[in-house]
């Protein structure tokens, strides 16, 4: 399975926030940390905020922070949210795509089972399990 960069950066931001749960992170700071445009980062934060994983405040002392304890946030639920609309294969998309073997394909059921197992495994872990420790350099965590 391959996750989109949208999900990858969303997870990285959440890991960073989980490592300092009482602190607000500015989009500028996070964008610099991850080498990502502020515009792209803002889209990710908005999606996470709309789903209730992150809260945001404007102005001095503001920024983005976790909306609830990291131990209550399951990794599978984050990935389901951020990968929404990104089917594993074309035939999983709404409308089934343009598959010429739909109805005869025996791979589809196996891929659905594999995807479900992948997400179920991630549901056994929380954001607290993968939080970045603030005492380590950011780059060391992604090696």
Secondary structure, DSSP 8 states (H G I E B T S, - for coil): ----HHHHHHHHHHHHHHHTTTS-B-HHHHHHHHT--HHHHHHHHHHHHHTTSEEEE-STT-EEEESS-GGG-BHHHHHHHHTTT--SSGGGSTT-TT-SSTTT-SHHHHHHHHHHHHHHHHHTSBGGGG---TTS-HHHHT-
